[in-house]
Amino acid sequence: MSVQGQSDYTNTGAERLAGLLRSPDGMNPAQEKDGYMDALGDRDALGPHQSQQAFGRKALPLVYERIWRPLTARVFFGLAGPRAATEREMTMEMLDVSAGDRVLDVGCGPGNYTRRLAQDAPNGLTVGIDASAAMVSAATKRENSPNIVYARADASALPFRDETFDVVCCVGVIHMTSNPMDALDEMVRVLAPGGCLAIVATCARKGVATHVRKGITVFSREALTGALIDHGLVDVGQQVIRRGQFVSARRQEV
């Protein structure tokens, strides 16, 4: 499963991303700053609610992996649910990343999943995107792998060409976006034939409709899986653990 492995790395993120962009001028070297590409400029794509704006705070990346993310997982999955390492391995099992794959990590935060994904695609290219400059900057500063590049971008309007990525991953993020179903549409759009998609998101009690609380979307049990089926994806799977869900799907080969 590989669109085209990219093992000849160039010097800048702009050059590495150039062939993947919808418009060659959509990002250019002038928009590269602090080691990552910025597709948003002055636009704030985090969302207006306090829960969404929290991800823009410069201090959050310092505590994200050790404190914030584990606490969030406890809220979703409960005290008996999977810990961070188990959650990550469950996600990786859904994706089945190959060595030459192009991989997209949507809502990459400080890069905890991005780095893990890149380990399984050493001859490919892993792209981490996030709407938060603080998160992308932190991820970039921790990174020295030639097969990883980061960009600040909107999950609901991804700057990449159709069918660009063999693997698309979105963990703990889609429910934080202002337009989650638009984000889902975009993830499907950039997924290549035969490619795998994995999402870890909120999940309501059985029979409860999708609803929004303080900027956080709580998906019904059928919302994400139903949308993926409507998009024509196959092998749609779901594992619900308390108030969280692991969802996986695959785009059919042409």
KETOR-888782 format. One record per residue (C-alpha): residue number from 0; x, y, z. Coordinates in steps of 0.001 Angstrom, whole numbers. Layout:
@seq=NUM, px=X, py=Y, pz=Z
...
END
This chain:
@seq=0, px=0, py=0, pz=0
@seq=1, px=1878, py=3066, pz=-1199
@seq=2, px=1108, py=6011, pz=-3451
@seq=3, px=4811, py=6634, pz=-3954
@seq=4, px=7503, py=6361, pz=-1331
@seq=5, px=9521, py=9536, pz=-968
@seq=6, px=13009, py=8654, pz=188
@seq=7, px=14961, py=11456, pz=-1556
@seq=8, px=14602, py=14217, pz=1011
@seq=9, px=15223, py=17829, pz=139
@seq=10, px=16315, py=20571, pz=2472
@seq=11, px=13079, py=22356, pz=3282
@seq=12, px=9580, py=21449, pz=4314
@seq=13, px=8306, py=23552, pz=1410
@seq=14, px=10155, py=21361, pz=-1091
@seq=15, px=9050, py=18146, pz=556
@seq=16, px=5409, py=19240, pz=548
@seq=17, px=5395, py=20909, pz=-2876
@seq=18, px=4232, py=17866, pz=-4822
@seq=19, px=1423, py=17119, pz=-2392
@seq=20, px=-305, py=20491, pz=-2432
@seq=21, px=-3514, py=21356, pz=-4216
@seq=22, px=-1845, py=24462, pz=-5613
@seq=23, px=1941, py=24689, pz=-5994
@seq=24, px=1632, py=28244, pz=-4729
@seq=25, px=-528, py=27239, pz=-1777
@seq=26, px=2582, py=27102, pz=404
@seq=27, px=5944, py=28491, pz=-614
@seq=28, px=9303, py=28988, pz=1083
@seq=29, px=8218, py=32473, pz=2198
@seq=30, px=5547, py=30829, pz=4344
@seq=31, px=7987, py=28537, pz=6094
@seq=32, px=8715, py=29652, pz=9641
@seq=33, px=10212, py=28031, pz=12711
@seq=34, px=10837, py=24901, pz=10648
@seq=35, px=7218, py=24259, pz=9617
@seq=36, px=4917, py=25367, pz=6811
@seq=37, px=2054, py=27739, pz=7558
@seq=38, px=-1036, py=27440, pz=5342
@seq=39, px=-3187, py=29661, pz=7582
@seq=40, px=-1288, py=32897, pz=7997
@seq=41, px=-3334, py=35202, pz=10217
@seq=42, px=-6425, py=32963, pz=10146
@seq=43, px=-7423, py=31240, pz=13391
@seq=44, px=-8788, py=27773, pz=12628
@seq=45, px=-8933, py=26530, pz=16223
@seq=46, px=-12535, py=27579, pz=16834
@seq=47, px=-14120, py=30200, pz=19094
@seq=48, px=-14802, py=28179, pz=22240
@seq=49, px=-12474, py=28188, pz=25246
@seq=50, px=-11937, py=24438, pz=24942
@seq=51, px=-10709, py=24930, pz=21373
@seq=52, px=-8638, py=28037, pz=22033
@seq=53, px=-6799, py=26227, pz=24828
@seq=54, px=-4785, py=24397, pz=22171
@seq=55, px=-3261, py=27671, pz=21063
@seq=56, px=-1606, py=28353, pz=24417
@seq=57, px=2162, py=28137, pz=24324
@seq=58, px=2335, py=26288, pz=27654
@seq=59, px=99, py=23392, pz=26599
@seq=60, px=2724, py=21471, pz=24573
@seq=61, px=4879, py=21339, pz=27713
@seq=62, px=2291, py=19264, pz=29578
@seq=63, px=366, py=17720, pz=26699
@seq=64, px=1910, py=14260, pz=26484
@seq=65, px=2579, py=13713, pz=30201
@seq=66, px=-547, py=15283, pz=31730
@seq=67, px=-3179, py=16665, pz=29332
@seq=68, px=-3493, py=13707, pz=26963
@seq=69, px=-3540, py=10999, pz=29688
@seq=70, px=-6232, py=12895, pz=31633
@seq=71, px=-8324, py=13309, pz=28495
@seq=72, px=-8047, py=9591, pz=27800
@seq=73, px=-9326, py=8831, pz=31293
@seq=74, px=-12389, py=11001, pz=30619
@seq=75, px=-13061, py=9192, pz=27350
@seq=76, px=-12185, py=5617, pz=28224
@seq=77, px=-12548, py=5518, pz=32010
@seq=78, px=-10072, py=4450, pz=34646
@seq=79, px=-10042, py=889, pz=33332
@seq=80, px=-9638, py=1962, pz=29709
@seq=81, px=-6488, py=1871, pz=27578
@seq=82, px=-3539, py=3977, pz=28655
@seq=83, px=-1695, py=6209, pz=26169
@seq=84, px=727, py=3521, pz=24958
@seq=85, px=-2072, py=972, pz=24492
@seq=86, px=-4260, py=3523, pz=22719
@seq=87, px=-1401, py=4299, pz=20349
@seq=88, px=-770, py=641, pz=19539
@seq=89, px=-4501, py=11, pz=18998
@seq=90, px=-4503, py=2859, pz=16494
@seq=91, px=-1381, py=1590, pz=14741
@seq=92, px=-2938, py=-1842, pz=14375
@seq=93, px=-5915, py=-304, pz=12585
@seq=94, px=-3637, py=1499, pz=10118
@seq=95, px=-1076, py=-1156, pz=9114
@seq=96, px=1501, py=1391, pz=7919
@seq=97, px=4013, py=227, pz=5296
@seq=98, px=7615, py=1377, pz=4877
@seq=99, px=7081, py=3580, pz=1811
@seq=100, px=3722, py=5086, pz=2725
@seq=101, px=2734, py=8714, pz=2686
@seq=102, px=1087, py=9345, pz=6035
@seq=103, px=-1037, py=12242, pz=7295
@seq=104, px=-1530, py=12897, pz=11015
@seq=105, px=-4483, py=15284, pz=11372
@seq=106, px=-4343, py=17298, pz=14573
@seq=107, px=-800, py=16192, pz=15301
@seq=108, px=-316, py=18266, pz=18469
@seq=109, px=3337, py=18107, pz=19577
@seq=110, px=3914, py=15089, pz=17330
@seq=111, px=3499, py=12132, pz=19683
@seq=112, px=1581, py=10091, pz=17077
@seq=113, px=3416, py=11611, pz=14118
@seq=114, px=6750, py=10266, pz=15331
@seq=115, px=5283, py=6804, pz=15908
@seq=116, px=3703, py=6748, pz=12454
@seq=117, px=6966, py=7822, pz=10823
@seq=118, px=8817, py=4935, pz=12457
@seq=119, px=6689, py=2525, pz=10436
@seq=120, px=7148, py=4496, pz=7192
@seq=121, px=10920, py=5106, pz=7139
@seq=122, px=11059, py=5291, pz=3337
@seq=123, px=7925, py=7400, pz=2970
@seq=124, px=6875, py=10819, pz=4191
@seq=125, px=4812, py=11541, pz=7298
@seq=126, px=3064, py=14913, pz=7490
@seq=127, px=1704, py=16264, pz=10768
@seq=128, px=-812, py=19114, pz=10576
@seq=129, px=-2412, py=21134, pz=13341
@seq=130, px=-4291, py=24436, pz=13546
@seq=131, px=-2251, py=25468, pz=16578
@seq=132, px=1011, py=27293, pz=15919
@seq=133, px=2144, py=26464, pz=19455
@seq=134, px=1649, py=22736, pz=18866
@seq=135, px=3272, py=22632, pz=15433
@seq=136, px=6208, py=24703, pz=16631
@seq=137, px=6739, py=22359, pz=19586
@seq=138, px=6531, py=19301, pz=17329
@seq=139, px=9067, py=20765, pz=14926
@seq=140, px=11554, py=21588, pz=17678
@seq=141, px=11454, py=17987, pz=18897
@seq=142, px=11941, py=16553, pz=15419
@seq=143, px=15058, py=15761, pz=13423
@seq=144, px=13791, py=12871, pz=11287
@seq=145, px=14139, py=13460, pz=7542
@seq=146, px=10861, py=11668, pz=6780
@seq=147, px=8665, py=13999, pz=8893
@seq=148, px=7403, py=17464, pz=8027
@seq=149, px=4894, py=19633, pz=9892
@seq=150, px=2398, py=22226, pz=8707
@seq=151, px=-105, py=24553, pz=10318
@seq=152, px=-3352, py=23911, pz=8482
@seq=153, px=-7117, py=23609, pz=8891
@seq=154, px=-8412, py=20033, pz=9195
@seq=155, px=-11648, py=21164, pz=7532
@seq=156, px=-9823, py=22533, pz=4471
@seq=157, px=-6707, py=20432, pz=3967
@seq=158, px=-4259, py=21996, pz=1480
@seq=159, px=-3385, py=18668, pz=-162
@seq=160, px=-4341, py=17131, pz=-3494
@seq=161, px=-6980, py=14407, pz=-3762
@seq=162, px=-5841, py=10850, pz=-3034
@seq=163, px=-2433, py=11943, pz=-1748
@seq=164, px=-1958, py=9798, pz=1383
@seq=165, px=-1830, py=6040, pz=1917
@seq=166, px=-2609, py=6473, pz=5613
@seq=167, px=-4660, py=9121, pz=7417
@seq=168, px=-4735, py=9244, pz=11214
@seq=169, px=-6780, py=11545, pz=13460
@seq=170, px=-6607, py=10890, pz=17195
@seq=171, px=-8538, py=12905, pz=19767
@seq=172, px=-9050, py=15878, pz=17455
@seq=173, px=-12026, py=15658, pz=15097
@seq=174, px=-14517, py=16352, pz=17903
@seq=175, px=-12583, py=19513, pz=18789
@seq=176, px=-13019, py=21081, pz=15343
@seq=177, px=-15823, py=23526, pz=14579
@seq=178, px=-16837, py=21556, pz=11463
@seq=179, px=-16089, py=17913, pz=12240
@seq=180, px=-17959, py=16390, pz=9313
@seq=181, px=-16134, py=18732, pz=6933
@seq=182, px=-12901, py=17462, pz=8466
@seq=183, px=-14053, py=13884, pz=7879
@seq=184, px=-14881, py=14710, pz=4246
@seq=185, px=-11395, py=16162, pz=3807
@seq=186, px=-9685, py=13120, pz=5304
@seq=187, px=-11557, py=10864, pz=2905
@seq=188, px=-10764, py=13161, pz=-25
@seq=189, px=-6990, py=12962, pz=486
@seq=190, px=-6993, py=9194, pz=1122
@seq=191, px=-5559, py=7169, pz=-1758
@seq=192, px=-7231, py=4048, pz=-3186
@seq=193, px=-6411, py=1132, pz=-914
@seq=194, px=-5493, py=3560, pz=1867
@seq=195, px=-6403, py=3191, pz=5538
@seq=196, px=-8049, py=5709, pz=7843
@seq=197, px=-8217, py=5646, pz=11651
@seq=198, px=-10068, py=8045, pz=13941
@seq=199, px=-10208, py=8143, pz=17731
@seq=200, px=-13063, py=10339, pz=18913
@seq=201, px=-15818, py=10929, pz=21413
@seq=202, px=-18830, py=8623, pz=21542
@seq=203, px=-22249, py=9206, pz=23067
@seq=204, px=-24282, py=6670, pz=24974
@seq=205, px=-26233, py=4236, pz=22859
@seq=206, px=-29292, py=5904, pz=21397
@seq=207, px=-28076, py=9459, pz=22081
@seq=208, px=-27817, py=11757, pz=19070
@seq=209, px=-24744, py=13739, pz=18130
@seq=210, px=-24560, py=16933, pz=20171
@seq=211, px=-22140, py=19721, pz=21012
@seq=212, px=-21003, py=20740, pz=24498
@seq=213, px=-18851, py=23837, pz=24902
@seq=214, px=-17326, py=23436, pz=21469
@seq=215, px=-16782, py=19666, pz=21761
@seq=216, px=-18829, py=17409, pz=19483
@seq=217, px=-20025, py=14184, pz=21087
@seq=218, px=-20738, py=11821, pz=18201
@seq=219, px=-23588, py=9363, pz=18155
@seq=220, px=-22509, py=5756, pz=17749
@seq=221, px=-23536, py=5790, pz=14092
@seq=222, px=-22331, py=9240, pz=13002
@seq=223, px=-18736, py=8533, pz=11953
@seq=224, px=-19185, py=4966, pz=10718
@seq=225, px=-22307, py=5962, pz=8769
@seq=226, px=-20517, py=8888, pz=7116
@seq=227, px=-17603, py=6669, pz=6084
@seq=228, px=-19958, py=4104, pz=4566
@seq=229, px=-21778, py=6903, pz=2727
@seq=230, px=-18413, py=7954, pz=1284
@seq=231, px=-17996, py=4460, pz=-125
@seq=232, px=-15272, py=3325, pz=2259
@seq=233, px=-15130, py=-369, pz=3121
@seq=234, px=-14020, py=-2539, pz=6039
@seq=235, px=-15505, py=59, pz=8378
@seq=236, px=-14832, py=-973, pz=11970
@seq=237, px=-15669, py=475, pz=15356
@seq=238, px=-14691, py=-259, pz=18930
@seq=239, px=-16522, py=1714, pz=21613
@seq=240, px=-14908, py=2054, pz=25028
@seq=241, px=-17056, py=4039, pz=27429
@seq=242, px=-17280, py=7568, pz=25938
@seq=243, px=-14614, py=7055, pz=23277
@seq=244, px=-14472, py=5159, pz=20003
@seq=245, px=-11853, py=3755, pz=17647
@seq=246, px=-13042, py=3875, pz=14045
@seq=247, px=-11225, py=2453, pz=11038
@seq=248, px=-11964, py=2181, pz=7314
@seq=249, px=-10310, py=1580, pz=3985
@seq=250, px=-10752, py=3123, pz=557
@seq=251, px=-11327, py=547, pz=-2144
@seq=252, px=-8646, py=-81, pz=-4743
@seq=253, px=-9455, py=1282, pz=-8192
END
